[in-house]
């Protein structure tokens, strides 16, 4: 069986990306989480981004589908536009901040940084990873 999650790559007018440092593992990632049964993909993204960052978003488009081959998690990632300002921290995020693409590439594991960089491309991607690194 697979678990389905959603994540939002929230991009502001300056081209910076809203990211969270998770409380459970300390890693920097785009905000997201498990899709609940009654939710549409877009509703799930809006809920997860709001819970983790305190900001409402407009969901723009699907930018990628990613599978963690070790755990069977499938993540659908959407590019979003912020409709307000984020919190500094939330119940789920030890830290919430804006990062440039270069900062994202340095701070995030490759399997998560690629989700952000893919959101800046013209079309959606499909990729597999082991939880940290992309599979070739």
C-alpha positions as a Markdown table, in Angstrom:
| # | Residue | x | y | z |
|---|---|---|---|---|
| 1 | Unk | 0.0 | 0.0 | 0.0 |
| 2 | Unk | 1.0 | 3.6 | -0.5 |
| 3 | Unk | 0.5 | 6.7 | 1.5 |
| 4 | Unk | -0.3 | 9.9 | -0.3 |
| 5 | Unk | 1.0 | 13.3 | 0.8 |
| 6 | Unk | 0.8 | 16.8 | -0.6 |
| 7 | Unk | 3.2 | 19.7 | -0.3 |
| 8 | Unk | 3.2 | 23.4 | -1.4 |
| 9 | Unk | 6.1 | 25.2 | -2.9 |
| 10 | Unk | 5.0 | 28.7 | -1.8 |
| 11 | Unk | 6.8 | 31.4 | -3.9 |
| 12 | Unk | 6.6 | 35.1 | -3.1 |
| 13 | Unk | 7.0 | 38.1 | -5.5 |
| 14 | Unk | 10.8 | 38.2 | -4.9 |
| 15 | Unk | 11.1 | 34.5 | -6.0 |
| 16 | Unk | 11.8 | 33.3 | -2.5 |
| 17 | Unk | 10.4 | 30.0 | -1.2 |
| 18 | Unk | 8.6 | 29.4 | 2.1 |
| 19 | Unk | 10.1 | 26.5 | 4.0 |
| 20 | Unk | 9.8 | 24.9 | 7.4 |
| 21 | Unk | 12.2 | 23.2 | 9.7 |
| 22 | Unk | 10.3 | 20.3 | 11.0 |
| 23 | Unk | 9.9 | 19.7 | 14.7 |
| 24 | Unk | 10.1 | 15.9 | 14.4 |
| 25 | Unk | 13.3 | 15.5 | 12.5 |
| 26 | Unk | 14.9 | 19.0 | 12.3 |
| 27 | Unk | 15.0 | 19.0 | 8.5 |
| 28 | Unk | 14.2 | 21.8 | 6.2 |
| 29 | Unk | 11.4 | 21.0 | 3.8 |
| 30 | Unk | 8.5 | 22.6 | 1.9 |
| 31 | Unk | 5.4 | 22.5 | 4.0 |
| 32 | Unk | 3.2 | 19.5 | 3.5 |
| 33 | Unk | 1.8 | 16.3 | 4.9 |
| 34 | Unk | -0.5 | 13.3 | 4.6 |
| 35 | Unk | -3.7 | 13.9 | 2.5 |
| 36 | Unk | -6.8 | 13.2 | 4.5 |
| 37 | Unk | -9.5 | 10.9 | 3.0 |
| 38 | Unk | -12.2 | 13.5 | 2.4 |
| 39 | Unk | -9.8 | 16.1 | 0.9 |
| 40 | Unk | -9.1 | 17.1 | -2.6 |
| 41 | Unk | -5.4 | 17.5 | -3.4 |
| 42 | Unk | -5.7 | 21.3 | -3.4 |
| 43 | Unk | -7.7 | 21.4 | -0.2 |
| 44 | Unk | -5.0 | 19.2 | 1.4 |
| 45 | Unk | -2.2 | 21.6 | 0.3 |
| 46 | Unk | -4.0 | 24.6 | 1.6 |
| 47 | Unk | -4.6 | 22.9 | 5.0 |
| 48 | Unk | -1.1 | 21.6 | 5.3 |
| 49 | Unk | 0.6 | 24.9 | 4.4 |
| 50 | Unk | -1.7 | 26.8 | 6.8 |
| 51 | Unk | -1.0 | 24.4 | 9.6 |
| 52 | Unk | 2.7 | 24.4 | 9.2 |
| 53 | Unk | 3.3 | 28.1 | 8.3 |
| 54 | Unk | 0.3 | 30.1 | 9.4 |
| 55 | Unk | -0.2 | 31.5 | 5.8 |
| 56 | Unk | -3.1 | 30.8 | 3.5 |
| 57 | Unk | -2.2 | 30.1 | -0.2 |
| 58 | Unk | -3.7 | 30.0 | -3.6 |
| 59 | Unk | -2.8 | 26.7 | -5.3 |
| 60 | Unk | -1.5 | 27.4 | -8.8 |
| 61 | Unk | -0.5 | 24.0 | -10.4 |
| 62 | Unk | 0.9 | 20.6 | -9.9 |
| 63 | Unk | 4.7 | 20.6 | -10.3 |
| 64 | Unk | 5.7 | 17.1 | -9.5 |
| 65 | Unk | 5.0 | 13.6 | -8.2 |
| 66 | Unk | 7.6 | 12.0 | -6.0 |
| 67 | Unk | 7.9 | 8.4 | -4.6 |
| 68 | Unk | 9.9 | 7.4 | -1.6 |
| 69 | Unk | 10.8 | 3.9 | -2.8 |
| 70 | Unk | 11.8 | 2.7 | 0.7 |
| 71 | Unk | 8.6 | 3.7 | 2.5 |
| 72 | Unk | 6.0 | 3.7 | -0.3 |
| 73 | Unk | 5.1 | 7.4 | 0.2 |
| 74 | Unk | 3.8 | 9.3 | -2.9 |
| 75 | Unk | 4.0 | 13.1 | -2.7 |
| 76 | Unk | 2.1 | 15.5 | -5.0 |
| 77 | Unk | 3.8 | 18.9 | -5.0 |
| 78 | Unk | 2.0 | 22.1 | -6.0 |
| 79 | Unk | 3.3 | 25.6 | -6.7 |
| 80 | Unk | 1.4 | 28.1 | -4.5 |
| 81 | Unk | 1.1 | 31.9 | -4.0 |
| 82 | Unk | 1.0 | 33.3 | -0.5 |
| 83 | Unk | -2.1 | 35.3 | 0.6 |
| 84 | Unk | -0.5 | 36.7 | 3.7 |
| 85 | Unk | 2.6 | 36.6 | 5.9 |
| 86 | Unk | 3.8 | 33.4 | 7.7 |
| 87 | Unk | 4.3 | 32.8 | 11.4 |
| 88 | Unk | 7.9 | 32.5 | 12.8 |
| 89 | Unk | 7.0 | 29.0 | 14.1 |
| 90 | Unk | 4.0 | 26.7 | 14.5 |
| 91 | Unk | 3.0 | 23.6 | 16.4 |
| 92 | Unk | 4.5 | 21.5 | 13.5 |
| 93 | Unk | 7.4 | 23.7 | 12.5 |
| 94 | Unk | 10.3 | 24.8 | 14.8 |
| 95 | Unk | 11.1 | 27.5 | 12.3 |
| 96 | Unk | 9.3 | 29.1 | 9.2 |
| 97 | Unk | 11.3 | 31.3 | 6.8 |
| 98 | Unk | 11.8 | 32.4 | 3.3 |
| 99 | Unk | 14.8 | 31.0 | 1.4 |
| 100 | Unk | 16.3 | 31.7 | -2.0 |
| 101 | Unk | 16.8 | 28.7 | -4.4 |
| 102 | Unk | 20.5 | 28.7 | -3.5 |
| 103 | Unk | 19.7 | 28.5 | 0.2 |
| 104 | Unk | 17.2 | 25.7 | -0.5 |
| 105 | Unk | 19.8 | 23.7 | -2.4 |
| 106 | Unk | 22.2 | 24.0 | 0.6 |
| 107 | Unk | 19.7 | 23.4 | 3.4 |
| 108 | Unk | 17.5 | 20.6 | 2.1 |
| 109 | Unk | 18.2 | 17.0 | 1.3 |
| 110 | Unk | 18.4 | 16.4 | -2.5 |
| 111 | Unk | 15.0 | 14.6 | -2.5 |
| 112 | Unk | 13.3 | 17.7 | -1.1 |
| 113 | Unk | 15.4 | 20.4 | -2.8 |
| 114 | Unk | 14.4 | 19.0 | -6.2 |
| 115 | Unk | 10.7 | 19.4 | -5.4 |
| 116 | Unk | 11.4 | 23.1 | -4.9 |
| 117 | Unk | 13.5 | 23.6 | -8.0 |
| 118 | Unk | 11.1 | 21.5 | -10.1 |
| 119 | Unk | 8.3 | 24.1 | -9.1 |
| 120 | Unk | 10.2 | 26.7 | -11.1 |
| 121 | Unk | 10.1 | 24.7 | -14.3 |
| 122 | Unk | 7.4 | 24.8 | -17.0 |
| 123 | Unk | 6.1 | 21.3 | -16.6 |
| 124 | Unk | 5.5 | 18.6 | -13.9 |
| 125 | Unk | 8.1 | 16.0 | -13.1 |
| 126 | Unk | 8.0 | 12.5 | -11.8 |
| 127 | Unk | 10.9 | 11.3 | -9.6 |
| 128 | Unk | 11.8 | 8.4 | -7.3 |
| 129 | Unk | 14.0 | 8.7 | -4.2 |
| 130 | Unk | 15.1 | 6.8 | -1.1 |
| 131 | Unk | 14.1 | 9.5 | 1.3 |
| 132 | Unk | 17.2 | 11.6 | 0.9 |
| 133 | Unk | 18.8 | 11.0 | -2.5 |
| 134 | Unk | 17.2 | 10.8 | -6.0 |
| 135 | Unk | 17.4 | 7.4 | -7.7 |
| 136 | Unk | 19.0 | 7.4 | -11.1 |
